[in-house]
């Protein structure tokens, strides 16, 4: 009799109270998989059982470890941070339905009848999701493999390290890049010059993504270098303070100080373009509103890629598209977004620009991937801006990923940056010197 190798032993991976529930799910799925009428061998059926269960149990265990870590914080400062996050989650997810529906709302009887490719793993994307092109699948896989189970189990500390690791390992800065550490009105930033710039070239003030919790100026340098090359001028990527240690309004305050500091260096506002991707795109838009409210000279425009503009996560498509997008999904956006606004109102326009009065803002260039979770954040904001008379350009790209411009090998990334280059040069000198509230 042949010896069968058990490919994966779920009972050895149980963690805390979820162990009993997961064991029941395991037993049901194992029984259904073995009993199903099929020509598959026992070994093949056990491998199918592994495909069905391992992604889910890995996700549950990592999440359970993260919650236990969060609940048992002892350091007073980390307790303050944790409680602030929970206050924020109580505003947009009071019954934890978003955060833990994948556990409490799961029915393994139904799941066992679905294809194994429908299983949602630790990246919150269905295991069988495939893109149309090899290059977009490559980008999808990079996002999908950003966080290991150990990263997730360590909470935002582990996720922060993993996010920078992903960007720095996949997109290192070319050795010949001219980079300088600068301080803009007390805010740290990195200046990148990709080309000889004339005195009237666009200057980019960039804000990295990461849902206000992850990311850094250092890990955004490669993208900042390409922004600089596209604009033909310097790009300043800003190290604004991150949540949950520094909740709202820390990021907006830093962004506004960085803008003031850039103007103080002698760069005319009419040459400055605010830029950001994901939460950085939302921050760039919030900064444009703050600049208008403060009566400061207006920038020439805002370039926001896949911007996070509605931290209430109230649009139905956010839930409907979770599982398609490994970079941005409702579960993680709820946790990270709440870590930022905490006890503050999430519909404040400086938190969620979608709820602001957009009239009188500088020209906007918005880009987003078709079908991603934050598509509606970009399209709804574009509609509202146009209704308010704002010069608005919107690009929706097909078969791509969240923040596709981060991936230099994607044709749509090169095409969008080329469009930004033309768009920004056309608008040099066209923006008014100051904006006043409508």
Beta strands, then each sheet from edge to edge (+ up, - down):
strand 1: 178-184
strand 2: 187-193
strand 3: 203-207
strand 4: 235-238
strand 5: 272-277
strand 6: 301-305
strand 7: 363-369
strand 8: 392-397
sheet 1: 1+ 2- 4+ 3+ 5+ 6+ 7+ 8+
end
